[in-house]
């Protein structure tokens, strides 16, 4: 349906600019418009029959709910970057989590879920999957190949999130995926923290990759979007069918916004990484800070795995402060000038939140003695961000 501007030797940065676009079909305009619509008309019965029976990823369009030129353009770019066989874009990152898991399950199945999973992912397992009659067991993120001991005859899927939410543990995706494949179990990795320019879990052995495009791919904090990228055409079909059955297709406007963001993704990521490394190293030397959770730091427990499997780091990390009263934390956070309090991350603006990690875990004994602060380092000048943090830490009043 679109001009293939890729070449076998093209670098990812080049694919980001060219992949999926077909200006000839758009009267020479660089970007495709948003194809807002429900009904798609055909001139002949044969044409409609062929579109209805064809591959939903490549056949002619039949209804807006099942795909638009915008969703396919974005899916093509995503699957190219992740070296997958196909991709499915859905309304939110959480919807991507949902379809990547539930599309393959039925009553009586068992799921292995990493203990450091995103909070709503854990709720999906404990509430939604439980109602479906699917059992979930949680495992330590550092388990590696020893996950083999947890696989049961009815285990259908093992879910990873690397790095883990809030404390950023790097999982051994290679080892876990190899065990899963040997036992006939699907492996899924939420790799939202690192876009495909920095990590491709399919190349590490995973079957499915989950990405919340709301974050770095969108880049402007103005959309909600998610995607599942699959190793095979058959897995793509299974996920696509389930997403269609749920009515979860992404809106064309959101696909257009995400495509616009992705064209400049490589440039933005370099800035996020450089600034985050400076801030993280600066924080490590502060007396108020007990430790920094950032895999790109040599001091981080997951650094060796990160260095093996990733080619870069993004702007999201956490710090554990020495014990201090919540009132002091409020004093610090309430006075921040550039790092504003807000959930999500990946946009151009820097963010900071007080995180509450550890109390929901059941398979890993993680506890912090002091407050855990999560930071997203945006695109502001790094010196201004460091000055803002220095003022904030001074307001803690820690000697």
N, C-alpha and C positions, 0 to 999 in steps of 0.2 A: 504493500500500500504506500510505502514511502521510499524515497531515494536512499540507497545505501552509500553513505559517504565514508564509511570506515575502510581502512586498509589494514592488511595483516600486520603492518609495522607501526600502526598509529599508537601513540601514547595515550593514556587515559585523559590527560588534559585536552588533547585534540578531540577525542570522542565526546568529551563534555560540551565542546563547542558545536560539533557537527552532527553527531549521531541522531538519527530520527527525523531531522529536518528535511523538508522538500519544498524549497522556495518556488519551484516551477509550478507546483499545485496551488500556491498562494499568490499568484500573480506577481511573483518576484519579491514579495515581502519576506523578511527574514524569519519572522515568527508566525506560527499558525494562530488564527483567531480562536476564541473559545466557541466550541460547537455546542451551543445551548439547544437542547431539543430532546424530545421523547420519540416522536415518530420518524421513521426512515422509510421512504417510499421506493418501490421498485416498479419498473415498467413492464416486466413480464413475470409470469408465474415461475418460469424456469429460473430466473434470477433470484427470486425470493426463496425458492426451494433450495438452491445452491447455497445461499447465504445462511439459511436456517440450519442446514445439515453440515455446513463446513466447520473448519477449525475456528473456535471463537477468538483465537488470537490473531488470525490472519484473514479470515473470510470477510466478505462485504458486511457492512453493518446492517442490523435488523431492528434494533431498538436502543434508545439512549441508555437505558438501565444496564445494558449488557456490554457497553463499550462505546467510546467515541474516538475520533482521531486524536484528541488530546490525551486520553488515557493510554492509548496504544503508543503514542510517541514517547510518553514518559516511561512506560513499561519497557520499550525497546532500549532506551538509554540505560535504565537500571540493570537490565539483564546483561547488557554489554559490559558495563563497568564491573559487575560482580562475576563475570564469566559464567553466567548461568544459562539455562536453556530457555527460560521465560520468567516473566514477572507478572504479578497481579497487584494493582493499586487499589486501595480501599480508603474508606472515609477518615480513619484515624490510625495512629500508631497502635492503640489498644485493639482496634478492629483487626489489624494485621496480626497481633499476638493471638487473638481469638481464632481466626481462620487457619493460621498455621498449625494450631494444636487440634482444634475440634474437627477439622475436615477429615481427619484420619481415624477418629475414635468412635466407638459404640459402647453400649452398656456392657459392663464387666471388664473393660480395659483398664490398664494401669499406666500411669505417667510418672516419670522421674523428673522432678523440677528442682533447679538449683535454689539453694536456701537464700541466696542474695538477690532474688528476682525483684523486679519492679513491683511496688505494692499492689496496683491493680491486677497485675498478672497473678499474684498470689490469691487475690480475691476470686479471680476467674476460676482458679483450681478449687478453692475451698467452698465456693458457692455454686457456680454455674456447672462445672464438671461433676461435682458431687450430686447435683440434681439429675444429671444424665446417667448416674450410676457408674461414673468413672472415678477410680481411686488415684490419689496423688501421694507420692512419697517425696520428701525433700532430702537433698543430699548436700554435703559440704562442697563448696566451690573448688576446693583444692584436691578433690578426690582423684582426679586423673583416671588412669586405667583401672583402678580399684573399683570403679563403678560397676564392673562386671558382677561383683558379688550382690548387687542390688537388683539386677535384672531378673524378672520373674517370667514364667511362661506366657503371662498375659500382658507383659510390658510392651507397649506399642510405640512409645516415643520418649526420648530424653531431651530435655530443654535446657539450654545453656544461655547465660547472659554474661558476656565478657567484653569489657570489665563489668563487675557486679555493681548494682545500684548502691550509691552512697559511699561504699568503702572500696570499690574499684579493684576487686580481686580479678586477676587474669586467669581464665580457665585454660586447661590443656585441651583445646578443641581437637587437636590431632588425635590424642590418645582416646578421648571419650568417643569421638566419631568412629574411630577404628573398631572399638569394642562394640558399639551399637551396630555397625554394619555387619560385623561377624555374627551377631546374634539376631539379625533381621529386624532391628529396631531403628525407627527413623530418628535422625538427629536434627535439632533445630537450634539456631543461634540468634539471639537478639544482639545485633552488633550496631545498635544505633549510635553509640559513643564514637565509633570510628567509621566514617563513610568508606565506600569501596576504594577510594584512593589510598587509604591507610590500612585496610584489612579486607580480605575476601575469604570468608569462612568456607565457601564451597571448595576453594583450593586447598583448604586445610582438612577437607573430608566431610564437611557437613552436607546434609541433604537440602535444608531450607534455611534462608536467611531472613530475619525480620528487621525492618528499618522503619523507624518513626521519622518520616520525611518532614514532619513538623519542625524538626531541629535544624541541623546544619544544611540539609539539602534546600529547604525553604529559605532559611537564613534571615528572615525579616520579621518573625514573630507575628505573622498575619495569616496563617493557614493551619489547618489540621489535616493530616494526611499520613497514610502508612502504606507499606508495601511488603510483599513476600516474594522473594526471588528463589527459584527452584533449580535444583541440579538437573532435572530431566523434564522432558515434555509431558510425561505422564503425571508427575507430581504437580506441574503447572496446571494441568487439566483438572486434577482433583481439587486444588485450592481455588481455582477460578470458578468451578461449578458450585462449590460451597459458598463462596462469596456472592455469586449471583443469586443463589437460593435465599440468602439473607438480605438481599437488596443493598449490599454494602459498597457498590461501585462508587469511586471517588467522583466528585462533581468536576465538570470540565474547567470551571474557573480556578479551582484549587490546583488542578494539573498544570494549567498555564502559569500560575504563580510559582509553582515548584520548579517547572522547567526554566523559568526566568532566573530563579535563584541558583539552579545547578550550573548554568552556563558560566558563572563566576566562582564556583565552589572551590576550585583548586587555589585560587588567589586568596580567598578568605581563610581557608584552612591554614595556610602558611602563617598568616598574621595571628590567628588564634593560638597556634602552637608556639610561636616565638614568644608571644606575650605571656602565655600561661607558664612556660618554662621559667621565665624571669621572675614572675610573681611567686611560683612555687619554691624556687631556690631562695628567694628573699624571705619567704615565710618560714622556711626551715631554720633560718638563723635567728628568728625572733624569740625572745625569752617567753612570750606568752603561749607559744605553740609547742605542743608535745610531739606531734608527728604530722606528716603530710601524706595523704593517700593519692598518689599520682604515679601511674606505672612508668612514665618516662623518666622518673628520677632513679638514679642508681641505688638509692637507699630503699626504694620500694620493694616489698617482698615479691611482687610479680614482675620485676623488671626484666629478668632473664627471658621469661616467656614472652613478654611484650616485645623485647628486642628480636626474638626469633620469628614472631608471627605478624608483627605490625611494622609499617614503614613510617609511621608518624603518630603524633598524639594531638588531641584536641584541647579545648579550653575548659573542660569540666573536671574538677577534682574537689577533694574535701580536706579539711584540716581538723585535727583534734586539739582543742585548747586545754591548758591546764585547768583544773577545777576552779570554777568561778560561779557566783550566784547568777540566776536567770535575770535578775534586775540589771546586773552589769552587762550581760549580753544584750539586753534591750537597749541599754544606753549606747552600746557600740553600734548596733544595727540601725537604730532610729536616726542616728546622725550621719549615716553614709550619704555622700554627695552623688557619686557616680554608680556605685554598686547598689542597686535598688533591690528590695525584697520582692520576690516573685517566683512562682514555680515555672517549670519548663526551662529550656536553655537552647543554645545553638543559634540564637539571633545575634544581631550586631551589637546589642546592648549587654552590659555586664550585669550579673545578678548575684545575690547572696541570700541564703536561707539558713535558719537553724534547723538541722536535721535531727530526727529521732530514730536512730538505728539500733538494732539489736533486740528490741523487745519482741519482735515478730518472728524471730528465727527459732527454728526447732532442731536443726541438724548441725549447726555450727555455733560454738560458744563464743560469740563476739560481744565484748563489752568495752565501753570507753569510760575512763575515769572522769573525763571532762566533756564539755559540750562539743558536738560535731557540727562544723560549719561547712556547707557546700557552696562553692563558688563557680560561676561561669564567667570566664574572662572573654570579654567581647572585643570590639574593634576600636575602642578608645586608645589614646596614647598610653602606653604602659606606665610611664612615669606618673601620669595623673592617677591611675588606678593604685599604684603603690603608695602614693601620698595619701589617698583616701583611706587605704587600709591602715597605714601608719597612724593616722588620726584616730581611726576607730579602735585600734588596739590600745592606744593611749587612754581612751575613754574607759577601757576595762578597769584601769586603776591597779593593775597587777604590778607589784614591785619587781 
